[in-house]
Amino acid sequence: MGFRKLINSKKLLSFFAAFMLLGTNLLMAQTAAAGAAQEEAPKVDWTGVAYYVLIFFLICLGIAIVGKILKVYDLTLKMQGKKGIKWNTVMAVICIVFLVAGLYGAFWSFTEQGSMTLPEAASAHGVKIDEMFTVTTVLTMIVFFVTQILLFGFLFQYRHSDKRRAHFLPHNNTIEKVWTIAPAIVLTILVVFGFFTWQKIMNSENLKGDINIDVTGHQFAWELRYPGKDGVLGPKDFRLVTGANLLGVNFKKKSSFDDLRVDTMYLPVNKSIRLNILAQDVIHSVYMPHFRVQLNAVPGLPTFFKFTPTITTAEMRTKLDDPKFEYTLYCNKICGGSHYNMQKVVRVVTEAEYQSWLSRQKPYLNDALRKELHFASADNAQSGASTNRLALNN
């Protein structure tokens, strides 16, 4: 009767029909997309969320059906005067199966997803972050495996039996002290070491010899500005932002005139880099995963991050056996519809290559901006200087 009631349930059938309809629509849409672009996706993509939800629902339905069948079988045995199913034993076996399946799932996750981890850190502080991550992961995994094996092992070993009675233990101070103090000590050590490491990493004080790079985010691009020969970035003022002066650089200061505007971020290896990070509209996030760098770009609130790249792009290409590899600057905040466009290539090079590249970059103060600010253009300035020389020679 219970099984018949389950099958005849209108809500259950309606739920099943809705998922079947959703799955069919998803399949037809994917088939149409595949027909429109057969070169890119010749096969149906079965990785839709609705497909997996439907599979999960069917598995749950199958388990419910098996449970009902076992319940009917148990009642039949009792009606015949026999002993029914030992449900405690059944549950104990299920626990062991669940334990084995869970351990296999953890192993599969390590072997499959583990290969997707980032390569070695390409910055000095990144090595320390990876060490902290490794220590935390190892300790967590030890606790995970020990506790799960003990949990399900005890459920199986000490399942109900008519031959023994369970010992009632309402309270034990020693046990409670152990499982409170031991984790507290481990977590305290992790937090203390993490705190000092974090303090060193987040020390963004501007020191002599640091290369300051201005990184400004807006929907949907990064703007990069380097200092000129004086090594000092000119100040900015949001009230000065125009179509030609995208960053609002203030040219009342002499340090602004030799600033450089670049499209690719070049970094000299083993040199201290200081990123001056700002956003013009919404919150963005500077994210360079290979350097273990991430910091939010907040409108009206400048943030800073210092790091030292230690592996050049050429060296990383060799390590990864990928001649097309590039370090990349991403935005790690979903900042709008074209969020995916916020990418910049980052190249780590030798000091000589960096200086050569730097000498070829154009100034931020271009002719359009000169005209807007009513400055003399570069060509006019050179022409005027030539005319003056000719006049003097005459």
VMD Tcl script that draws the C-alpha trace (Angstrom):
set ca {
  {0.00 0.00 0.00}
  {2.81 2.41 0.85}
  {4.55 1.69 -2.43}
  {1.29 2.10 -4.39}
  {0.63 5.39 -2.58}
  {4.12 6.58 -3.49}
  {3.61 5.75 -7.17}
  {0.12 7.29 -7.29}
  {1.25 10.53 -5.64}
  {0.20 13.41 -7.90}
  {2.83 15.76 -6.49}
  {5.58 13.22 -7.13}
  {4.43 12.58 -10.70}
  {4.09 16.30 -11.39}
  {7.60 16.91 -10.04}
  {8.99 14.10 -12.18}
  {7.18 15.38 -15.29}
  {8.50 18.91 -14.75}
  {12.08 17.68 -14.57}
  {11.61 15.47 -17.63}
  {10.25 18.48 -19.55}
  {13.14 20.67 -18.37}
  {15.67 18.01 -19.32}
  {14.06 17.59 -22.76}
  {14.12 21.34 -23.41}
  {17.75 21.49 -22.34}
  {18.65 18.63 -24.66}
  {16.81 20.20 -27.62}
  {18.47 23.57 -27.02}
  {21.89 21.96 -26.87}
  {21.16 19.94 -30.02}
  {20.13 23.12 -31.85}
  {23.28 24.88 -30.68}
  {25.37 21.97 -31.85}
  {23.67 22.08 -35.25}
  {24.38 25.80 -35.56}
  {28.06 25.39 -34.70}
  {29.04 21.82 -35.47}
  {32.72 22.61 -35.64}
  {32.86 23.94 -32.10}
  {30.43 21.55 -30.36}
  {29.58 18.50 -32.48}
  {28.32 16.55 -29.46}
  {25.49 17.19 -27.04}
  {26.67 18.68 -23.76}
  {25.12 16.63 -20.95}
  {26.70 18.67 -18.18}
  {23.65 20.84 -17.54}
  {22.49 21.36 -13.98}
  {19.03 20.00 -14.74}
  {20.51 16.72 -15.98}
  {22.40 16.09 -12.74}
  {19.44 17.14 -10.61}
  {17.30 14.65 -12.53}
  {19.88 11.88 -12.02}
  {20.01 12.66 -8.30}
  {16.21 12.53 -8.12}
  {16.13 9.16 -9.89}
  {18.77 7.74 -7.53}
  {16.75 8.91 -4.52}
  {13.63 7.38 -6.05}
  {15.47 4.10 -6.60}
  {16.68 4.04 -2.99}
  {13.14 4.72 -1.76}
  {11.78 1.86 -3.87}
  {14.43 -0.57 -2.58}
  {13.63 0.51 0.99}
  {9.93 -0.15 0.47}
  {10.68 -3.58 -0.99}
  {12.86 -4.46 2.00}
  {10.14 -3.25 4.38}
  {7.56 -5.48 2.66}
  {9.98 -8.42 2.84}
  {10.55 -7.76 6.56}
  {6.81 -7.73 7.27}
  {6.37 -10.96 5.27}
  {9.02 -12.73 7.39}
  {7.36 -11.60 10.60}
  {3.95 -12.77 9.38}
  {5.49 -16.21 8.77}
  {6.77 -16.34 12.34}
  {10.39 -15.82 11.34}
  {12.87 -13.24 12.50}
  {12.71 -10.05 10.50}
  {15.58 -8.22 8.85}
  {18.29 -7.07 11.23}
  {18.01 -3.41 10.41}
  {20.90 -2.46 12.66}
  {23.17 -4.75 10.65}
  {21.81 -3.30 7.41}
  {22.52 0.23 8.59}
  {26.00 -0.78 9.77}
  {26.83 -2.26 6.37}
  {25.49 0.88 4.66}
  {27.80 2.95 6.86}
  {30.82 0.91 5.75}
  {29.77 1.22 2.10}
  {29.34 4.97 2.59}
  {32.80 5.17 4.20}
  {34.48 3.28 1.35}
  {32.64 5.36 -1.26}
  {33.56 8.58 0.53}
  {37.23 7.66 0.84}
  {37.32 6.70 -2.83}
  {35.64 10.03 -3.68}
  {38.30 11.90 -1.69}
  {41.06 9.93 -3.45}
  {39.47 10.64 -6.84}
  {39.23 14.33 -6.00}
  {42.94 14.46 -5.11}
  {44.02 12.64 -8.27}
  {41.68 14.43 -10.71}
  {41.23 17.93 -9.31}
  {44.69 17.89 -7.77}
  {46.23 18.08 -11.23}
  {44.39 21.38 -11.79}
  {46.33 23.23 -9.10}
  {48.52 26.17 -10.04}
  {52.23 25.62 -10.73}
  {54.82 26.78 -8.24}
  {54.50 30.35 -7.06}
  {56.29 32.91 -9.22}
  {56.79 35.40 -6.37}
  {58.73 35.46 -3.11}
  {55.70 35.77 -0.84}
  {53.78 33.19 -2.92}
  {56.11 30.47 -1.64}
  {55.12 31.30 1.95}
  {51.43 31.28 1.06}
  {51.79 27.86 -0.58}
  {53.60 26.54 2.49}
  {50.78 27.73 4.75}
  {48.19 26.22 2.42}
  {50.04 22.88 2.30}
  {50.42 22.64 6.09}
  {46.73 23.52 6.65}
  {45.61 21.03 4.00}
  {47.74 18.19 5.37}
  {46.52 18.74 8.95}
  {42.91 18.99 7.78}
  {43.18 15.81 5.73}
  {44.69 13.88 8.65}
  {41.82 14.96 10.89}
  {39.30 14.21 8.12}
  {40.46 10.65 7.47}
  {40.94 9.76 11.15}
  {37.56 11.11 12.25}
  {35.61 9.60 9.33}
  {37.18 6.15 9.74}
  {36.53 6.20 13.49}
  {32.98 7.50 13.05}
  {31.80 4.89 10.55}
  {34.03 2.18 12.01}
  {32.45 2.59 15.44}
  {28.96 2.57 13.92}
  {29.74 -0.78 12.31}
  {31.70 -2.38 15.14}
  {29.32 -1.41 17.93}
  {26.00 -1.87 16.17}
  {23.15 -3.22 18.26}
  {23.47 -6.81 19.42}
  {21.31 -8.88 21.75}
  {24.49 -10.33 23.26}
  {25.78 -7.08 24.77}
  {24.56 -3.88 26.34}
  {25.84 -0.40 25.52}
  {27.67 1.52 28.24}
  {25.94 4.78 29.10}
  {28.54 7.57 29.42}
  {26.78 10.89 30.07}
  {29.90 12.92 30.84}
  {33.69 12.64 30.89}
  {35.86 15.63 31.71}
  {39.08 14.07 30.40}
  {37.65 13.36 26.96}
  {36.14 16.84 26.71}
  {39.44 18.45 27.70}
  {41.32 16.46 25.07}
  {38.98 17.27 22.17}
  {38.82 20.93 23.21}
  {42.45 21.68 24.07}
  {44.11 19.71 21.25}
  {42.27 21.49 18.39}
  {42.71 24.82 20.18}
  {46.50 24.35 20.30}
  {46.69 23.35 16.61}
  {44.48 26.23 15.50}
  {46.39 28.72 17.66}
  {49.69 27.68 16.06}
  {48.19 28.00 12.56}
  {46.65 31.39 13.33}
  {49.80 32.82 14.93}
  {52.08 31.73 12.07}
  {49.47 32.90 9.58}
  {49.23 36.28 11.30}
  {52.96 36.99 11.10}
  {53.12 35.76 7.51}
  {50.16 37.96 6.61}
  {51.80 40.97 8.27}
  {54.90 40.53 6.12}
  {52.94 39.99 2.92}
  {50.62 42.97 3.42}
  {53.43 45.41 4.26}
  {52.96 47.79 1.32}
  {55.18 50.64 2.56}
  {56.71 52.53 -0.34}
  {60.48 52.12 -0.08}
  {63.36 53.41 -2.19}
  {63.89 51.12 -5.16}
  {60.25 49.99 -5.43}
  {58.75 50.13 -8.90}
  {55.33 51.76 -8.56}
  {52.74 50.74 -11.12}
  {49.32 52.36 -11.24}
  {46.53 49.81 -11.87}
  {43.08 51.34 -12.37}
  {39.99 49.27 -13.05}
  {36.81 50.36 -14.79}
  {34.08 48.58 -16.70}
  {35.55 46.69 -18.45}
  {39.32 47.16 -18.67}
  {42.48 47.72 -16.69}
  {44.49 50.92 -17.24}
  {48.23 50.70 -16.52}
  {50.51 53.66 -15.81}
  {54.26 53.54 -15.17}
  {56.50 56.29 -13.78}
  {58.97 57.98 -16.14}
  {62.64 58.66 -15.63}
  {62.04 60.34 -12.28}
  {60.59 57.08 -10.91}
  {57.60 58.91 -9.42}
  {53.97 58.61 -10.49}
  {52.09 61.86 -10.86}
  {49.04 62.45 -8.63}
  {45.47 61.85 -9.80}
  {42.21 63.66 -9.23}
  {38.89 62.09 -10.18}
  {37.53 65.55 -11.06}
  {40.03 65.75 -13.92}
  {38.81 62.59 -15.67}
  {37.92 63.24 -19.33}
  {37.83 61.32 -22.58}
  {41.54 62.01 -23.16}
  {42.60 61.96 -19.50}
  {41.00 58.64 -18.50}
  {42.82 58.43 -15.18}
  {42.46 62.06 -14.16}
  {46.21 62.67 -13.91}
  {46.99 66.07 -12.41}
  {49.53 67.86 -14.63}
  {50.06 70.69 -12.20}
  {52.77 68.45 -10.74}
  {56.04 68.05 -12.62}
  {56.16 64.32 -11.85}
  {53.12 63.72 -14.08}
  {54.71 64.82 -17.35}
  {56.92 61.78 -17.91}
  {54.42 59.10 -16.83}
  {53.96 56.23 -19.29}
  {50.75 54.56 -20.40}
  {51.20 50.89 -21.36}
  {49.04 48.02 -22.52}
  {51.11 45.09 -21.22}
  {52.47 44.86 -17.69}
  {56.22 44.23 -17.80}
  {57.99 43.37 -14.56}
  {61.74 42.98 -13.97}
  {62.56 39.74 -12.20}
  {63.68 39.89 -8.56}
  {62.67 43.55 -8.22}
  {60.17 44.88 -5.69}
  {56.89 45.83 -7.39}
  {54.31 48.06 -5.72}
  {50.85 48.09 -7.27}
  {48.76 51.22 -6.66}
  {45.23 49.90 -7.11}
  {42.06 51.90 -7.67}
  {38.63 51.54 -9.30}
  {36.60 54.22 -11.06}
  {33.09 52.76 -10.96}
  {32.38 49.50 -9.11}
  {34.51 47.15 -7.02}
  {37.01 45.22 -9.11}
  {39.77 42.90 -7.89}
  {43.38 42.64 -9.06}
  {44.06 38.93 -9.41}
  {47.35 37.43 -10.61}
  {47.12 33.78 -9.53}
  {50.64 32.70 -10.50}
  {52.06 35.38 -8.21}
  {49.49 34.63 -5.48}
  {48.33 38.24 -5.68}
  {44.76 39.36 -5.11}
  {43.45 42.63 -3.73}
  {40.22 44.52 -4.25}
  {40.11 47.72 -6.29}
  {37.64 49.96 -4.47}
  {36.26 53.28 -5.79}
  {37.57 56.16 -3.70}
  {39.83 53.94 -1.58}
  {43.35 53.34 -2.95}
  {44.86 49.97 -2.02}
  {48.43 48.76 -2.40}
  {50.20 45.44 -2.80}
  {53.93 44.72 -2.94}
  {55.51 41.57 -4.33}
  {58.71 40.38 -5.94}
  {58.45 38.21 -9.09}
  {61.03 35.42 -9.06}
  {60.41 33.43 -12.26}
  {60.55 35.02 -15.69}
  {57.93 34.25 -18.32}
  {60.55 32.40 -20.38}
  {61.52 30.23 -17.39}
  {57.88 29.41 -16.60}
  {57.28 28.44 -20.22}
  {60.17 26.01 -19.95}
  {58.94 24.61 -16.63}
  {55.42 24.06 -17.97}
  {56.59 23.00 -21.44}
  {54.17 25.56 -22.87}
  {55.74 28.04 -25.32}
  {52.53 30.13 -25.37}
  {52.21 30.56 -21.61}
  {51.60 34.07 -20.31}
  {51.09 35.43 -16.82}
  {47.75 37.23 -16.71}
  {46.10 39.98 -14.69}
  {42.41 39.19 -14.14}
  {39.49 40.81 -12.38}
  {38.24 38.50 -9.64}
  {34.97 40.32 -9.02}
  {31.89 39.80 -11.18}
  {31.69 43.48 -12.08}
  {29.23 43.35 -14.97}
  {28.27 41.74 -18.25}
  {31.72 42.04 -19.87}
  {33.65 41.12 -16.72}
  {35.55 38.45 -18.67}
  {37.22 41.17 -20.80}
  {39.24 42.48 -17.88}
  {42.51 40.76 -18.68}
  {46.03 42.05 -19.18}
  {49.13 40.11 -20.16}
  {51.90 40.24 -17.54}
  {55.48 39.50 -18.61}
  {58.36 38.98 -16.23}
  {61.68 39.72 -17.92}
  {65.30 40.43 -17.09}
  {66.42 43.89 -16.04}
  {67.97 44.58 -19.46}
  {64.81 43.51 -21.29}
  {62.72 45.63 -18.94}
  {64.79 48.77 -19.52}
  {64.71 48.21 -23.28}
  {60.92 47.82 -23.22}
  {60.52 50.85 -20.97}
  {62.47 53.08 -23.37}
  {60.00 52.26 -26.19}
  {56.82 53.21 -24.31}
  {54.83 56.31 -25.16}
  {54.07 59.01 -22.57}
  {50.66 59.30 -20.97}
  {50.63 62.95 -22.03}
  {49.83 62.41 -25.71}
  {48.93 65.02 -28.31}
  {45.18 64.68 -27.72}
  {45.64 65.35 -24.03}
  {48.05 68.22 -24.74}
  {45.43 69.80 -26.97}
  {42.75 69.35 -24.34}
  {45.00 70.94 -21.69}
  {46.10 73.67 -24.13}
  {49.70 72.51 -24.02}
  {51.96 72.74 -27.04}
  {52.13 69.44 -28.89}
  {55.38 67.53 -29.03}
  {55.81 68.24 -32.76}
  {55.10 71.94 -32.31}
  {57.51 72.12 -29.41}
  {60.26 70.54 -31.49}
  {59.43 72.82 -34.44}
  {59.52 75.89 -32.20}
  {62.85 74.88 -30.75}
  {64.26 74.36 -34.27}
  {63.01 77.79 -35.39}
  {64.58 79.44 -32.39}
  {67.92 77.81 -33.15}
  {67.75 78.95 -36.78}
  {66.87 82.48 -35.69}
  {69.83 82.55 -33.34}
  {72.16 81.20 -36.01}
  {71.02 83.92 -38.39}
}
mol new
graphics top color blue
foreach p $ca { graphics top sphere $p radius 0.5 }
foreach p [lrange $ca 0 end-1] q [lrange $ca 1 end] { graphics top cylinder $p $q radius 0.2 }
display resetview
